[in-house]
Amino acid sequence: RLGLPVFSSEPRRLADISATIRRFGALAGTAAAADAAAAAFDRRVAALRARYAGRPPVPVFYQISERPLLTINHHHIIDDVLRLCGGANVFAGLGALTPMVSPEAVLAANPEAIVTSGGESGNETGFALWSKLPSLLATQRGNFVMLHSDTISRQSDRILDGGTALCEQLERV
């Protein structure tokens, strides 16, 4: 209403990040630098895709928060990172971008790995509930993955730092 230009971006796929970098560079008058940064990002994505392609899918529950118990669906950018690494989001088909689920639904899905993020070192509270459930495949195998939220939860080129860590952990799984 004030007549000020606004730049809005909500990447849902990794390809959207490089497109956003280019778009923002064009708007800022730094297209050459933006193109170089976007191309570097695309090369990192391609390298991860090549390295982890063809691996058997790992069923994953990605936990955003414990209370309420929130996850992601297939429209979320983190789902794109999971798929890049060979992960299969057990709640990909749910309708909401960040749906609320029950512990019983997670038990029924029986993921092979549970992934969450946090900012503090030693923040393992996200696994407290799951470590008490020995029937859960992820618990039986000790497949709990904690990523630093400053990497995986940023819709920028930084997401590949978290993605690389995730890929390495899922390869171990």
N, C-alpha and C positions, 0 to 999 in steps of 0.2 A: 504493500500500500504506500510505502514511502518512495517507491520508484528506484530502490537500490537493487542491483543485480545480486542474485543468490546462486551459489553453486551447491547443488545437492547431489549426494552420491550414497548409494546403499548397495555395495557389491554383494551378490549372492553366489557368484562363481569366481574361481581364481582368474579366469579370463577377464572378468569385470574389473579387476584391480589394475591390470595393465592398461585397459581402456580408460579407466579413470585417471591414471597417471598421465596418459597422453592428453586427455581432455583438459585436465587441470593445467598442464604445461602450455597448451595452446592459449588458454584463458590468461595465464600469467605472463605470456610472452617468452616462455622458456621451452619452446617445443623441441629443440634439439636435445637439450638435457633430459627432458621428459621422455623422449623417444628412446634415448640410450638406457635410461632407468627401466622403462617398460620392457625393452628388449632383453635386458639382463634378467628381469623377473621372469619373463617367458622362457628363457633358457633354463633357469633353475627349475621351473615347473616341468619342463620337458625332460630334464635330467632325472628328476624324481620319478616321473611317470615311466620312463624307460627302465629305471632300476627296479621298480616295484611292480611292473606290469606282469601279468600272468601268474601271480602268486595266488594260492588258494585264499578265498576271502575269509577274513576273521570277523565273526559276529561281535559287534561292539555296542555297548551302551555308553553314550556320551552324557555325562551328568553335568548340567549347568549349575544346579544348586540342590542342596539336600532338603531344605524346608522353605518353600514347597519343593517337591521333587520334580525338577524340570529337565527336559532333554531337548533335542533338536529334531527337525524333520528333514526331508530331502531338499528343501528349498534354502536351508541354512548354509552359509559358506563353509562352516566347519564340516558339514557332510561332504562337501566337495574335497576337502583335505583328507577326510577319512577314506574316501574312494580312491584318491590318488595313492594312498599308502596301502591299499589292499583291504581296508576295513569295510565292513558291511553294517551300516547303522540299523540296529534292530527295530528302531521306531521311525524309520524313514517315511513310512506310509501314513503317518498321522497328519491331520489337517492343519493344525496350528504350527507356525514357525518354531515356537518354543513351547511345546505341549507339556502339560502336567501329566505325570504318570504315577502309578501306585507301585509300591515295592512288590506287590503280587504280580503286576504286569512285567516287571523286570525279571522276577523269578521264572515266570512263564516263558519269557523270551530266552532265558538262560544264556546270556552273552559269554563269549570266551574271554573277553577283556572288558574292563570298565575304565573309562578315561574321564578325567576331570581336570580342572585347572585351578590354580591358586596363585597368590602373590607372595606369600610368606614362605620362607624355608621351613620345612617340617610340617607344613599344613597338610595333614592326612585325615582331617575330619570327614572328608567326603567319602572315605572308605569304611567308616566306623560301622555303619549298618551292614554293609556287604560282607565284611570280615566275620560277622557273626552267623552267616548263613552258609554252612558247609555244603549244602546241596547245590549251590551255585557254581557252575563250571569255572568262572573267573576266580572265585574264592579257592576252589580246590587247587587251582594251578598258580595262585598268587599273581594273577595278571591284572594288577592295578597300576594304572599309568597316571602320574601327576605331571601336568605340563604347566609351565609358567604362563599365567594369564596374559602377561604383557606381550607374549609372542602369539599364542594361538587365538586370542580374542580381539585382535586388531585387524581391521579390514584395510591393511596396507601391505607393503612388501614384507613387513616383519612376520606376517603369518607363515611364511615359508620357513622361518627359524623354528617355530613351533611345529610346523609340518614335518620338517626334517627329524626333529626329536621324536615325533609321533611315529613316523615311518620306521625309525630304528627300533622303537619299542614294539611295534606290531610285528616286525620281522622276528624279534625274539619270541613273541607269542607263537 
